[in-house]
Amino acid sequence: MMKNKGEGDDSATLIAMESQPDKNYGSLNVGGQMSTRDRNVFSNGITQIDFVLVWEDSLTHSPPKDGQAEDKESPAPHDAHHKWRENFLSRLQAAGIHLEKRVVEEEKTQITYVLLSAPWSVLCYYAEEISLRVPLQVVPLDISNWSEKLLEKLSIPNLMAQDVPNQPADFYTCQFRTNKLERFLGSDNKDTFFKNTQRHQIVYEILARTPYGVVKRGEVGIDRLISEKIFSAAYPLHEGSYKVPKDQVDPQSLSLRQILHQYWARWACWKKYQPLDHMREYFGEKIALYFAWLGFYTGWLLPAAVVGTVVFLFGIWLMVTDVPAKEICNSGDAYIMCPLCNICSYWNLSSICITYKAGLLFDHGGTVFFSIFMSLWAVTFLEYWKRTNAVLAHRWDCSEFEEVEERPRPEFTAMAPMTLRNPVTGAEEPYFPESKRFNRTITGCMVIVIMITVVLVFLIAIILYRTILSIIIYRSQNAFFIFSAGRIASLTGSVLNLVVILLLSRVYTYLAQVLTHWEMHRTQTKYEDAFILKVFIFQFVNFYSSPVYIAFFKGRFVGYPGKYHTLLGIRNEDCGPGGCLIELAQELLVIMVGKQIINNVQEFVVPKLKSWWYKRKFHSRKGIEVPEEGQQQSTMPWETDYKLLLCEGLFNEYLEMVLQFGFITIFVAACPLAPLFALLNNWVEIRLDAQKFVCQYRRPVAERAQDIGIWFNILQVITHLAVISNAFLIAFTSDFLPRLYYRYTTEGSLKGYVNFTLSVAPSSFTQNHTQCRYRGLRDQKGHLLPEYFHLLAVRLAFVIIFEHVVFFIGHMIDMMVPDIPEDVEIKIKREHYMAKEALAENQSLGMKVVLEETEKAAI
């Protein structure tokens, strides 16, 4: 039954403020100096810091000194901000959070750090509230992968293996219950029972659901406070420095952050397995799953890169031995070609000798095999990732996170206009009508359509730019530029297209974020999936529209001499002298490799520049010199972490990799070297991302996840599109089928193939009695020859056969490879049984009653 939320329902749906914590918790103290600087504890040296809140004030009034309370009568620079901040902190105290304030005065700014700690009673209460999983029994950990097993069977030394110290243990787990505390492992030690990441999750849950103003206006949670500039930052602390001391000799004594830096983030570890369990222990499951997927994807790129390189080398051999290439290079003045534009001049076919040979690197029979190989590679890659994901999700206790454990988003809980009784639990839950969400979703779709239209308008503008630039170059009367006019126009058009892509991406990402927030999705997973889908649809069109145009539309609607088709009064763009496939390869290399280079430079240079600027800004405020690398700094841990960069999440990281996956599968027939470039990029990408998370970012809040989310569904769609795209690319853009048809219809060689592909221009088009040729299967009157229709039938038959064969084999692979390994299924059943036993109510009492009734019956 649905009902509207009343005034009194607001706070109850957000967070239980009256949890009755211990009376001695929640006092706001202004601490003094700590004697131990390398521990994340309060001034008493015992209370653990779980979170830090920061805000900055301009020194327009006298700030409080250490040991003194803040003067309530002194005017705050922003009264509303001051009121909301104090209200928020007081509600945190009411929830049982222990707070300690530290004030740092600088030249013109006062920075206030509020250190937060959740006491044992609060941890237990909210651990049960958010369904945290805790250990029941240790499980023997057997971590191995297919490459390790294969190398072991072949008796080959495994250069990728490394002995990482302090391997986190694996446990059978179940959801925490306070009344069953004694049944969990480690319950006798309250200080270490909850992991640091779990403490962070609990405190962040409280921060995210604590209101600071009017709940119906969405004035709830730390994220809104930061976006409103009321707080400057909120973050958990890193566990000490990532640098290993020079006198450190025992690896077992390293902190978790030092282990991640020493055995993962350094460039020397580029060929080593990633310590995934350590990453999960420090950053949480969501970030660890991203790096697990990225490492798995990079490993699978290795065979694709090897096969692609072999196919490319086969193309080099064809450059020397190909018969049509020799005919073109030795033709001299035999083939006078018609002009490629209205003001262009006649040209000899022999002038494209080098370009035609370069096209053979990408256009030959080997690319057909490689297209089939990559299509099956993509299907197999996704199937085996599902298995790997299932293993990791079970080992990391998040197999049922989305279905059972995930809670509603704080913004949804606060702003949902009504509640609905859950038919399963019977509890009243916040509810947003589906009809309203559908209307908002339709509005978002309209915005997507408008933005996609903008992208297509820019695509048409770039097409016109290439045509106009070619005309300008031809009118320049410069022999060198006239000879290269087509290549110059095509290359500059590709670069301009890349710039437009990057600019439009920034605008649309902001719009998608606003729209997704407006749509009111219940859980964080659904919110992120909706946002990702919006952005990817746009980015797909943005990045792939130009390659799709070159592959399937450019040169298709040109017409023929004497009857050319036009667009806006300008003759339709034709393929260059070397054909469209080499232009497609060039476009892919410019967009894919260019984007990768730009992203890697940004990821390497920008964080370092920002870090340097932040350190310079902070130290210049205090009037001291910036310390050199390796010098001991006098700042406290929360000050050191505040100078680090804000972690902006994994969206951009996933997007970059998924777009790359599209380039190496959808258009792989045009560029066999694409997997090699992707492999080289990803080796660099893993280390750059690792260094950012370990060294340059503030520690993100550990988030749980059971998979990579909607990105997997997007990868599946791309895989299906890749099969269709490569089928049409080989059939209609490549010369593979025309060559095959010519071999079959002649004596079996390619001698005379060049003349077969060229038609003679109608006599009405000739100028100065010069007869010219053009690409096409037409007679001298411009009518299509029977060979055109025969070849069209062959092309369509190839598309159908190619798709059916690849899809059939892909489905067979899907059926043969189970999604969850058998041993993992057994472990899942065992864990469910143990959880049922551990949480059974009145188990011993029930056994006693049964025994008593049995004895009475016997008497």
N, C-alpha and C positions, 0 to 999 in steps of 0.2 A: 504493500500500500504506500502510495506516494503522499507526502505532505510537505508544505512549504516550511522552510526553516524560520524559526522565530528568533527574537533577540537573544533569548537565553540559550539557544542551541549553538551559537557561534563558537564559543570557546571550548565547548565540550567535544566538538568534532575535530578540533585541532590537536590539543594536547592536554593531558590530565594535569591541570595546574595544582590541584589539591591532592597530591600523592602522599602527603604527610611524611616527608623525609625526616631524617634525624634532625633534632632541633639544633645541634651544634654545627650543621652544614649551612653554607650559603652566606656567610658573613663577608662583607666587602672590606678588604684590608688594603692598605697602602704599604707594600713591603719595602724593606731595605735592601742592602746589597747581599748577594749570595757569595758564599765562600767558594763554592764549586761551580765553575762556569761551564763545564762540559756535560752537565746533567739537566734534563728538562723537568725541573722541580720548582716548587714554590720556595720562598725565602726560608722556610723551616727545614729545607733540605730533604723532605720526605714526601710531601704531597705531589703527585705526578701531574704534569701539565698535559691536558688532553687537547686543548684548543686555545687559540690566541685571537682576540679581537683588537683591531687597531683603528684609531681615528686621529686626524691631524687638526689642530686649531692654530689659527694665526694668533700671535702674541699681542692681542689688543687689550688684554686685561691680565691681571696678575694670576698666574697659575698656582695650584696648590703645591706646597713643598712636601717632601717626603715626611711621613708621619703626621701630616695635618689633613684634616678633612677639607673638601672643596668648599669654597665660600659660596653659599647658595645665592647671596644677594648680588654677586658680581655679574654683570650683564654678559650673556653668551653671544657670540657672533651670529648664530642662527638659533633663535629661541625655539622654533618648532623642532629643529634637529636635536637640540639639547633635550627637549622634553621627550621626544620619541626614544632617544638613546637611553635616558634614565629609566623610562617606562620599560624598555626592553630588558635592561639589566636587572631591574627589580623583579620582573617576571621570571627571569632565569634563576634568581635567588629563590623565588617561591617554588620553582620546580626542583630545588635541592642542589643546584650547581654551586660549587665553591669558587669564589672569584677573588682575584688579587690584582690590584692596579699598580702599574709602573708608569711613571711619567718621565719622559726624556725631553729636556729643553734644548733647543737649538737656537741659532741666531735669530730667526724670525718665525720659527714654527715650534709648536709644542706637540709632541707625539705621545699619545696615551696608549699603552698596551694593557689590555685586560686579560689576565691569564685565567683560564677556566679548567676546572677539574671536577669530574663526576665521582662522588663517593660511592661506596659499595652498594648502599641501599638503592641509589638512583640507577646504577648500572644493572642491578638485578631486575628492577621494575621495568626498565625500558628494553632490556634484552629479551624479556618475555613478551613485551608489547610489540616489538618489531621482528619477533621470531628468529633471533640469532641462533645459529647452530653451534653446539659445544660438543667436546669429545666424549665418547663412551668407552672406546677401546682402541688401542694402537693396532694399526694394520701394517704388516711387512710391506715395505715400499720397494717395488720392482719397476724402476724407470728405465725403459729401453725404447728404441725406435727402429724402424725398418732398416735404415742405413747402418745402424750399429750392428744389428743382427746379420745383415748381408756381409758386411766387412769381416765379421767374426767367422762366418762360415767359409769365406774365401781366404781366411788367414792373412788378411791384409791389415797392417797397423792403422788404427783409427786416429787420424790427425785432428778430428773434430772433437774428440772427447777431452774432458778436463775434470779434475778432481776439485769440486767446489766445496769448501768447508761448511760445517754447520747446516747440513741438509735438513730442512723442516720435515718433521714426522707427519705421517698420514694416519687419520683416525676414522673409525666409524663414529658418526655424529647423529644428533637429533636436536630438535628445537628445545631451547632452554626453558625449564620450569623451576621456579624458586623452591617449590615444595618437594622437588626431587633432586635437590642440590647434591646430596651425598652420593648419588649414583653416577655423577660425572667425574671424569678424571681431573685431578688437580684442584678439586673443590676445597681442599684443606688450606690452600694458599690464595687468599683473596687478592694479593698484589699481582699475581701472574695468571690468575684463572682466565680473565679476558685478555685477548691479544690487544696490542696497541691499536691495530686497525679497527678492531671491534669497539674499543673505547671511543675512537674517533667517530665511527658510524653512529654510536648512541648519542654523543654530544651534538653531532651535526643534525641528527633527527630532531633533537630538542630545539636547536637553533632555528631549523627550517620551519618548525611548527609553532613557535612562540610569537604571538601577536604583539605589536607595539603601538597600534592605533585602532582604528575602526576595522573590524574584521571584514564586513561586507564590502569595503572598498579594496580589499586585498592587501591591507597593511599588515602583512604577516611575513615573518621569516627573515633570515639574515641576507638572503640573496636580494630581496627587495631593498633592504637597508643599504646594501653596498651599491646597488644601481641608483639609489637616490642620493648617494654621496654622504650618507649619515655615518657609515663606517667606511674606512679606506680599504680594509682587507679583513679576511677571516681565514685562518689556516691552521692545520695541525703542524707540529714541529718535526723537522728532520731529526733523525737519531744521530746527532753529532756530525762531525765533518766527514766528507767522503774521502779525504786524503789519508793514506796510510802513513803513520809515522815512520821516519827513517830507521829507527831502532826496533821496529816491529818485526819479530821473527816467527811468532806462532800464528799461523792462519786461523786457528780455532778461536783466537781472542779478538778477531776483527768484528766490528759491528756489521749489521745487515747492510747498511748503506755503503760501507767500505768494501764489503764483498761484492756488491753489485757493480761498483766502480772498477774494482780490480779484475773481476772475472767476466764482465759484460760490457761496460761502457767504453773501455779503452780500445783504441784502434788495433792493438795487437791481438784482440780477441775476435777479429773479423771472421776467422775460419772455425770458431768454436761453437758448440751447442750453447743455446741460451739457458741460463739457470731459471727456468720458469717458476719453480716452486718458491725460490727466493723472491722473485718479482711479485708473485701473488701475496707472499707474506708481508711485503713492504708497501705495495701499491694497491692491492686488492685484485679481485678477479677480473674486473672489466678491462683494466690496463694490461694485465697479464695475458688475457685472451687475445687482445690485439697483437701483442708481440708474438704470441704463439702462432697466430694465423699468418702474420707477416713472415716469420721464420719458415713456416711450413710452405708458404707460397714461394718464397725465395729458393728453398731447396728443390721444389718441383720445377722451377724455371731452369735449373741446370741441364736436365736432358733436353728440354725444349730449345735452349740456346745452342747446345751441341748439334742437334739435328738441323736447326736453322742455319748454323754456320756451314755445315756440310753442304746443304742445298745451295747456299750462296757461293761456295767454292765450285760447285758443279756449274753454276752460272758463269763463273770466270772461265772455266774450260770451254763452255759453249761459245764464249766471245771469240775464241780462236778458231773453232771448228764449224761454226754455224754457216750453212750454205746461203740463206737469204742475206745474212750480214755481209758475206763476201760479194754477193751480187750487187748490193747497194754500194759498197765501198769501191767496187771496180766498174760501176756503171758510167762514170764520167758524165757526159751530157746526154745520156740516153733517155733519162726521165726528167723532163721539164715539168715542175709542179706548179699548180695554179696558186695565186696569191692567197695568203691566209687571212687577209683583211682587205677592206675596200681600197686602201691606198698603198697596200703592200705590193711588192714586185714579184715577178716569177723567181723561182729558186730551183736549184738542182737537188735531186734526191741524194746524190752522193755527198752533199754537204753535211748530212746528218749521220755520217758513218760512225763517229765516236758516240753520239747520243744514242743511236740505235743499238750499238754494242753494249752501252751502259744499261739500256733497258733489258737486255738479256740476263743481267744479274738478277732481275726480279721476275721476269716473264719467261718461264720455260716449264717443261713437264714436271720438274722437281717440285715446283710450287703447288701443283695439284696434290702430290703426295703429302707435302707439308701441311696443306690446308686440312686434309683428312686427319693427319696426325694431331694437329693442334685442336681440332674439334673433339676428338676422342680424349686427348690430353686434358682438356677443360672439364669434360664430364667425369673422368676418373679422378682428377684433382678434387672436385667438389665432393665426390662420394667418399674418398678417403679422408677429407677434412671433416666430414660428418662423424666418421668413426673417431678421429682424434679429438674432436670437440666433445663427443660423448665421454671419452676417457677422462679428459680434463675436467669437465663439468661434474662428473661423479667424484673425482679425486678432490676437487675443491668445494664440494658440498653445495653446489648450486644447480643441480639437475631439475629441481622443481621450483625454482625461484619465481619465475613469472606467473605460474599457475596458482601457487599456494601462498608464497611469502611476500610478494611485492605489495606495498601499501600505496594508497592514493597520494598524488602529489599534494604538497601543502597548499599551493594556489588553487587547485581544484577543490580541496576540502573547504577552503575559506570562502570561495566565490560561488560554489554550487548553490542554486536557488532553492533546492528542496532535498529531502531525504527519501530513501526507499528501503524497505525492509528486505534484507538479504534472504532469499528463499532457502539457503543452505544453513546459515548460522543463525538466522532470525534477528540479527542486529540491525539497527538503523544505520544506514550508510549514506554519505552525500551522493547526490544524483543530479546529473545534468541531462535534460530531455534530448533524446536522439534526434527529434525533428529539428530542434534549434541547431544542434551540432551539424546536421546534414546541410542546413541552409548556409551555415558558415563555411563548411567545406566546399560547397558549390561556389561561393564567393571567392575562396582561395584558388579554386580551379580556374576561374575566370582571369584572375591576376596572372596565373601561370601561362594561360593562353596568350594574354597580352604581351607578356615578356618574351615568349617564344616568337611571337610575331615581330617583336623588335629585333630579335636575333636574325630572323630571316630577312628583314629589311637591311640590316648591316651586311648580310651575305650577298644580297643583290648589289649593294653599294660596292662591295669589294670586287664582284664580277665586273661591274662597269668600270671600276678603277683600273683593273688589269687591261681591259680593252682600250680605254682612253690612254693609258700610259704607253701601250704598244704603238698607238697612232702618233703620240708625241715623239717617241723615239725614232719612228720611221721618218718623221718630218725633220728631224735634227740633221739629216744628211751625213751623220757620222758613221763610217763604214763598220767600225768595230761594234758600236751600240746597235746598229741596224741588224747585224748578224746575230746578236744575242738578245734581241728585243723580247722574244717570247719568254726566254729563261729569266731575264731581269724582271719582267712584269709578274711572272709566276712566283718567283722567290720573294720579291718585296710584298706581293699580295699575301703570301703565307705569313710573313713577319707581321704585317699590319693586322691580319686576322688573329694572330696570337695576342697582340696588344688589346684588341677589342674584346676578345674572350676574357682576359684577366680583369679588365675594367667592369664589364657587365656582370661578372661573377660576384664581385664585391657588392654591387648594388642589389642584386637579387637575393643574396644570402641574408641581408638585413631584412628585406621584405618578407622572406619565408619565415624568419624568426618571429616577426610581428604577427603574421597570419596564424602560425601554429599556436602561439600563445593565446590568441583570440578564440581558437576552436575548442578550448577547454577539454583536453584529453585527461583521462582519469589517472593513469600511471605514468611514471617517467619513461618507461619503455615505449608506451604508445605515443607519448609526446615526441620522443626522439625519432621513432619510426616515421611519423607523419612529417616531421621536419626534414629528415633525410630524403624521403621520397620526393618531396617538393623540390628540394635543391637538386637532386640527381636528375630528375626529368629535365629541368632547365639546363643543367650542365651537360647532359647527354646531347641535347640539341645544340648547345653552344659550342662544344668541342668537336662534335662529329658531323655537323651540318656541312662544313666545307669539304672534308674527305668524302662524304656521301655524294655531294654534288659532282666532284671530280670523278668518282668511281662510276657513277651510274647515270649522270645527266649531261655532263660536259661533252660536247661533240656529237650528241645524239640528235639534236634538232637544228642542225646547221643548214640543211638543204644541200643543194649542189650548184655548181657554177651556172649562173644565169637565173637561178631561183633560190637565193639565199633567204633564210628566215631572219627576222629582226626582233629585238627587244628594246622598246622605247626608242625606236628609230635607229638603233645600233645593231649591226650584224651580230647574231648569236656567236658566243665564244666557241672556238674550235680547239681541239687538242693540239698541242705543240707538234713540231715535226717528229719528235721521238715517240709520240703516242701519249695516251692519258695515264697509263700505268706508271711510267717513270715520274710523271707529275704527282701522282698519288703517293708514291714512295717519298718524294721530296716533301710533300705536305705533311705526311706522317712524321718524318724525321724532324721537321721544323717544329711542329706542335708538340709531339711527344717528348723528344729529346730537349727541345728548347724549354718546355715547361719544367722538365725534371732539373735542368741546370739552374733555372731561375729559382725553383723551390729549394734546391740544395744550398744555393748561395744564400738565400734568405734564412734558411734554418741554421746555417753555419755562422754567417756574419751578423745578422740582425740580433740574435740573442746575446752574442758577445758584446756588440755595441750597446745594447740596452743595459746589460749587466755593468759594463764599464761606466755608463752614464749614471746609473742608479748609485753606484758606489761613490762616484765623484760628487754627485749631488748631496748625498748624505754626509760625506766627510767634509765637503766645503761648507755645509751648514755649521758644522762643529768647529771649523777653522783649523783642521789638521790635514796633513798630507794623506793621500790615498796610499794604503800599505801595498808594498810590493807582493808579488805572488809568493806564497809560502811563508810570509811573515805572520807572527802571532797577532791576532786581532783582539782588541779589548772589548768588543761588543758582546752583549748577551745573546743567547741562542735565538730568542724571538726577534731581536733587532737584526741579526744576521739573516734570518729567513725572510724578514720583511723586505730586505734589499733584493731578494731574488725575484724572478719573473713570475707572473701569474700563469698557471697552467690553463690553457684555453680548451682543453678536452681533446677528444680523439676524432672529431668529425673531419677536420681537414686532412688528417693522416689517412683515414680510411678512404676519403674521396679521391685523394691522389692515387692510391694504389688501385682502386676499383676502375678509375678512368684508364689507368695504365693497362689493367687486365683487358679492358675493351679494345685498346689499340692493338695488343698482341694477339687477339683472337678474331675480332671482327674484320680487320684489314690485313691479316697476316699473309695472305696470298700476294700482297703488293710489296711486302718488306720482310723477308725471312730473318733479317738481323734484328727485328724488333725485340724478340725474347732475350737476345744477348745484351742489348742496351738496357732492358728492364732489369736483368740480373745484376749488371754492374751498378745500376742506380740503387737497387735494393740493398746491396752490400753496404753502400755508403749510408743509405737511409736508416738502416737499423742502428748503426753506431751514432749517427747524429741524433736520432730520437732518444737513444739510451742516454747520451750525454745531457740532453735537455732535461730529461726527467730526473736523473740522478744529481746533476751538478747545478743546473741553471734555473729550474723551476722550483717554486714553493711546493712543498709536499701536497699533492692533491688528496682529497678525502677518498678513502677506499670505497669503491662502489662494487656492488655485486652484479653479476650477469651470468646467464647460463649459456650464451652463445654470442655471435657477433651481430645478432639482431637482423634487421631487414637487409643488411648488406649481403647476406647469403642469398636471399631471394633475388636481389638485383644481379648477383653473379650468375644465378641460374638463368635469368632472362637474357643476360648478355651472351651466355653460352649458346642458347637457342638462336639468338640473332646472328651469332658468328657463323653457324652452319649455313643459314640462309644467305648471309652476305657473301661468304666465300664461294658458295655455289654460283651466285649471279656474277661475282667478280671474275671467276674463271671462265664462265660461259660467255659473258658479254663484253668484258673489258680486256681480258687477256687474249693473246694470239694463239693460245694452246689449241682450241677447237678448230679454228680456221686452218691451222697447220695440219692437224690430224685429218680433217676433211679433205684437204688437198692431197695428202699422201694416199688416202684411200681411193680417191677418184682419178689419180694419175698412176704413173709407173712405180710409185712407192718412194720417191725421193722428193726433196723440196726444191729441186731445180725448176725455175720459172715461177716460184711462189710470189715473188715481188710483183711481177707483171699481172698475176692473177688478182691481187688485191687492189690494183689501181685501175680506175676507169678513165676514159677519155672525155674531156669536157665537150659539151655541145658546140657545134660550129658557130652558133650565135654568140658565144662567150669569147671566142678567140679574138685577140688583138694583134694587129700587125702580122696576121697569118701565122701566129705562133700557137701551135697545138700544145695544150697542157694536160696534165694528169691530176687526179685527186683520189683520195681513199674512198672506196665504195664499190659495190657490185651493181653497176648500172650500165646501160647501153649508151650510145652517143646521143640519144634523145632524152636521157635522164630517167628512163624507165628501169625498174628493178629487174635484175636477171633472175632466172629460175634458181641459180646457185644461192642467191640470197635467202630464198624461202627454204631450200634444202638445209642450209646452214642454220637458219632460225629454228627449224624442227630439231636439229641435232642439239642446239643449245638448250632448248626447253626440255628435251629428253634428259640431257645431262643434269640439269637442275633437279628434276624430279628424282632421278636415280641417286644422285649425290646425297640429297637430303634424306631419302628413305633409308639408304644404306647406313649413313652416319647415325641417324636417329635410332635405327634398329639396334646397331651395335651399342650405342649409348644406353638404351633401355636394358639390354642384356647385362651390361656392366652394373647398372643400377640394381638389377635383380640379384646378381651374383655377389655383390658386396653388401653385407648387412650393415645397417646404420650404427648399430651398437654391438661391439664385440661380445662374444659369449661370456667371457670371464667377467666383464663389467656387469652384464645382466645378473650374474650370480651374486656379485658383490652388492648390487642395488637391493636384491631380494633379502640378502643377509642383513643389510643395514636397516631395512624396513622392519624386519623381525626383531632386531635388537632394540630399535626405538620403541616398538610396541611393548616389549617387555619392560623397558626402563620406565616408561610413562604409565604403565598399568596402574589403575587406582585400586587401593586396598588389596593388592595381590596376596600378601601373606595372610591377611584377615580372611580373604575368600577361601584360601586353602584350608585354614583352620575350621571354618564353618562346614566345609565339605567333609572333612575328616570326622567332625562331631556327629553330623547327620548319618554318616556311614556306620559309626559305632552304635548309634541308637537303633538303626535298622537291623543291625546284626543281633542286638539283644532282643 
